[in-house]
Amino acid sequence: MAGFWQRISDILQSNVNDWLTKMEDPEKMLPLKIDQMKQDLVEATDAAAEAMAVSKQTEMRLADISFDLKKYNDAAQQALVANKEELAKKCMARVLTLEKQQKSAEEAHVRQVELNTKLKDVIAALKAKIEEADIKMDELIARNKAAKAQEKVVKTMGNINVADIGTTFNELEQRVIKRENKVAALAELGSAADSLDDEIASISEEDEINKRLQQLKGK
């Protein structure tokens, strides 16, 4: 049991960051460390419960002794009133024995109360240490995931040829320009064709007008 409490003491006096520095693989080792601390917490809690039970028993024993002290003190007084001095002596002897037991029990109870207080403090500190380690664990996992994601991005970027990307965009731009020029040329040709048709139609219309004027003159 001494080794157990020494381990608890070492844990409480140590620093979580120091654990991480000394661990070869913190992401794997820290959860094991946390699990061990949680087991230690269970054992410490059990020990505290046992200590509190002992303290409770001592309190009950002190209550019994107080009851017996009153009983035998009263009995001694009654024996003296009844002129039974020998009985009074026996009762008083029992009172002296009970007083010694009371003193011993009170001293034990003081030590037990101090132990209970220390155990409660240890349990509270161990819980805080476990909580700190859990937070560090979450932080470590998050940082590791971020590092892996960043590593993946770097590797991906390393496989990309920036010059090829530039060339591809230039080729695409030239294709777009060529297509735009083609559309403009088609529009211009279409416009020229419409103008020619209009001019031909205008000539035909003018001939028809002149023809009809000649017919009118002939009448």
C-alpha positions as CSV (number, residue, x, y, z in Angstrom):
1,M,0.0,0.0,0.0
2,A,3.0,2.3,0.7
3,G,4.0,1.9,-3.0
4,F,0.5,3.0,-4.0
5,W,0.5,6.2,-2.0
6,Q,4.1,6.9,-3.2
7,R,2.8,6.6,-6.8
8,I,0.0,9.0,-6.0
9,S,2.4,11.4,-4.5
10,D,4.7,11.3,-7.6
11,I,1.7,11.9,-9.9
12,L,0.5,14.9,-7.9
13,Q,4.0,16.4,-7.8
14,S,4.7,15.9,-11.5
15,N,3.7,18.0,-14.4
16,V,1.6,16.8,-17.3
17,N,3.8,18.6,-19.8
18,D,6.8,16.7,-18.4
19,W,5.0,13.4,-19.1
20,L,4.5,14.4,-22.7
21,T,8.1,15.4,-23.1
22,K,9.3,12.0,-21.8
23,M,6.9,9.9,-23.7
24,E,8.1,8.4,-27.0
25,D,4.5,8.3,-28.4
26,P,2.3,10.6,-26.3
27,E,-0.8,9.9,-28.3
28,K,-0.6,6.2,-27.3
29,M,1.1,6.5,-23.9
30,L,-1.0,9.4,-22.4
31,P,-4.3,7.5,-22.5
32,L,-2.6,4.6,-20.7
33,K,-1.3,7.1,-18.1
34,I,-4.8,8.5,-17.7
35,D,-6.3,5.0,-17.3
36,Q,-3.8,4.2,-14.6
37,M,-4.6,7.4,-12.7
38,K,-8.3,6.6,-12.9
39,Q,-7.7,3.2,-11.4
40,D,-5.6,4.9,-8.7
41,L,-8.5,7.3,-8.1
42,V,-10.8,4.3,-7.5
43,E,-8.4,2.8,-5.1
44,A,-7.9,6.1,-3.3
45,T,-11.7,6.6,-3.0
46,D,-12.1,3.0,-1.6
47,A,-9.3,3.7,0.9
48,A,-11.0,7.0,1.9
49,A,-14.3,5.2,2.3
50,E,-12.7,2.6,4.6
51,A,-11.0,5.3,6.7
52,M,-14.3,7.2,7.1
53,A,-16.0,4.0,8.1
54,V,-13.3,3.4,10.8
55,S,-13.7,7.0,12.0
56,K,-17.5,6.5,12.2
57,Q,-16.9,3.4,14.3
58,T,-14.6,5.3,16.6
59,E,-17.3,8.0,17.0
60,M,-19.8,5.3,17.9
61,R,-17.4,3.8,20.4
62,L,-16.9,7.2,22.0
63,A,-20.6,7.6,22.3
64,D,-20.8,4.2,24.0
65,I,-18.0,5.1,26.4
66,S,-19.7,8.4,27.3
67,F,-22.9,6.5,28.1
68,D,-21.0,3.9,30.2
69,L,-19.1,6.7,32.0
70,K,-22.3,8.3,33.1
71,K,-23.8,5.0,34.0
72,Y,-21.0,3.9,36.3
73,N,-20.5,7.4,37.8
74,D,-24.2,7.4,38.7
75,A,-23.9,3.8,40.0
76,A,-20.9,4.8,42.2
77,Q,-22.9,7.7,43.7
78,Q,-25.9,5.5,44.4
79,A,-23.6,2.8,46.0
80,L,-22.2,5.4,48.4
81,V,-25.7,6.6,49.3
82,A,-26.6,3.0,50.0
83,N,-23.4,2.6,52.1
84,K,-22.0,0.0,49.6
85,E,-18.5,1.3,49.5
86,E,-17.0,-1.8,47.8
87,L,-19.5,-1.5,45.0
88,A,-18.8,2.2,44.7
89,K,-15.0,1.4,44.4
90,K,-15.7,-1.2,41.6
91,C,-17.9,1.3,39.8
92,M,-15.2,4.0,40.1
93,A,-12.5,1.5,38.9
94,R,-14.7,0.9,35.8
95,V,-15.0,4.7,35.3
96,L,-11.2,5.0,35.4
97,T,-10.8,2.2,32.8
98,L,-13.4,3.9,30.6
99,E,-11.7,7.3,30.9
100,K,-8.5,5.7,29.6
101,Q,-10.4,4.1,26.7
102,Q,-12.0,7.4,26.0
103,K,-8.7,9.2,25.9
104,S,-7.2,6.6,23.5
105,A,-10.3,6.7,21.3
106,E,-10.3,10.5,21.1
107,E,-6.7,10.5,20.1
108,A,-7.3,7.9,17.5
109,H,-10.3,9.9,16.2
110,V,-8.2,13.0,15.8
111,R,-5.7,11.1,13.7
112,Q,-8.5,9.5,11.7
113,V,-10.1,12.9,11.0
114,E,-6.8,14.3,9.8
115,L,-6.3,11.2,7.6
116,N,-9.8,11.6,6.2
117,T,-9.1,15.3,5.4
118,K,-5.8,14.4,3.7
119,L,-7.5,11.6,1.7
120,K,-10.2,14.0,0.5
121,D,-7.5,16.5,-0.6
122,V,-5.6,13.8,-2.4
123,I,-8.7,12.6,-4.2
124,A,-9.6,16.2,-5.2
125,A,-6.0,16.8,-6.5
126,L,-6.0,13.5,-8.4
127,K,-9.3,14.3,-10.0
128,A,-7.9,17.7,-11.1
129,K,-4.8,16.0,-12.4
130,I,-6.9,13.6,-14.4
131,E,-9.0,16.4,-15.8
132,E,-5.8,18.3,-16.8
133,A,-4.5,15.2,-18.5
134,D,-7.8,14.7,-20.4
135,I,-7.6,18.3,-21.6
136,K,-4.0,17.8,-22.8
137,M,-5.1,14.5,-24.4
138,D,-7.9,16.3,-26.4
139,E,-5.4,19.1,-27.3
140,L,-2.8,16.6,-28.4
141,I,-5.3,14.7,-30.6
142,A,-6.5,17.9,-32.2
143,R,-3.0,19.1,-32.9
144,N,-2.0,15.7,-34.3
145,K,-5.0,15.7,-36.7
146,A,-4.2,19.3,-37.8
147,A,-0.6,18.3,-38.4
148,K,-1.6,15.3,-40.5
149,A,-4.0,17.5,-42.5
150,Q,-1.3,20.1,-43.0
151,E,1.2,17.3,-44.1
152,K,-1.3,16.0,-46.6
153,V,-1.8,19.5,-48.1
154,V,2.0,20.1,-48.3
155,K,2.4,16.7,-50.1
156,T,-0.4,17.5,-52.4
157,M,1.0,20.9,-53.2
158,G,4.4,19.3,-53.8
159,N,2.9,17.1,-56.5
160,I,1.4,20.1,-58.4
161,N,3.5,21.7,-61.1
162,V,2.7,25.4,-61.0
163,A,4.3,26.0,-64.4
164,D,1.9,23.4,-65.9
165,I,-1.0,25.1,-64.3
166,G,0.1,28.4,-65.9
167,T,0.4,26.8,-69.3
168,T,-3.0,25.2,-69.0
169,F,-4.6,28.5,-68.2
170,N,-2.8,30.2,-71.1
171,E,-4.0,27.6,-73.5
172,L,-7.5,27.9,-72.2
173,E,-7.4,31.7,-72.6
174,Q,-6.2,31.4,-76.2
175,R,-9.1,29.0,-77.0
176,V,-11.6,31.4,-75.5
177,I,-10.1,34.4,-77.5
178,K,-10.1,32.3,-80.7
179,R,-13.8,31.4,-80.1
180,E,-14.7,35.0,-79.4
181,N,-13.0,36.1,-82.6
182,K,-14.8,33.4,-84.6
183,V,-18.2,34.6,-83.2
184,A,-17.4,38.2,-84.1
185,A,-16.4,37.2,-87.6
186,L,-19.6,35.2,-88.1
187,A,-21.6,38.2,-86.9
188,E,-19.8,40.5,-89.3
189,L,-20.3,38.1,-92.3
190,G,-24.0,37.8,-91.4
191,S,-24.3,41.5,-91.3
192,A,-22.6,41.9,-94.7
193,A,-24.9,39.3,-96.3
194,D,-28.0,41.1,-95.0
195,S,-26.7,44.4,-96.5
196,L,-26.2,42.8,-99.9
197,D,-29.6,41.2,-99.9
198,D,-31.1,44.6,-99.0
199,E,-29.2,46.3,-101.9
200,I,-30.4,43.7,-104.4
201,A,-33.9,44.0,-103.2
202,S,-33.7,47.7,-103.5
203,I,-32.6,47.4,-107.2
204,S,-35.5,45.1,-108.0
205,E,-38.0,47.4,-106.4
206,E,-36.6,50.4,-108.4
207,D,-36.9,48.5,-111.7
208,E,-40.5,47.7,-110.8
209,I,-41.3,51.3,-110.1
210,N,-39.7,52.5,-113.4
211,K,-41.6,49.8,-115.3
212,R,-44.9,50.9,-113.9
213,L,-44.2,54.6,-114.6
214,Q,-43.5,53.7,-118.3
215,Q,-46.8,51.9,-118.4
216,L,-48.6,54.9,-117.1
217,K,-46.9,57.2,-119.7
218,G,-48.0,54.9,-122.5
219,K,-51.6,55.3,-121.5
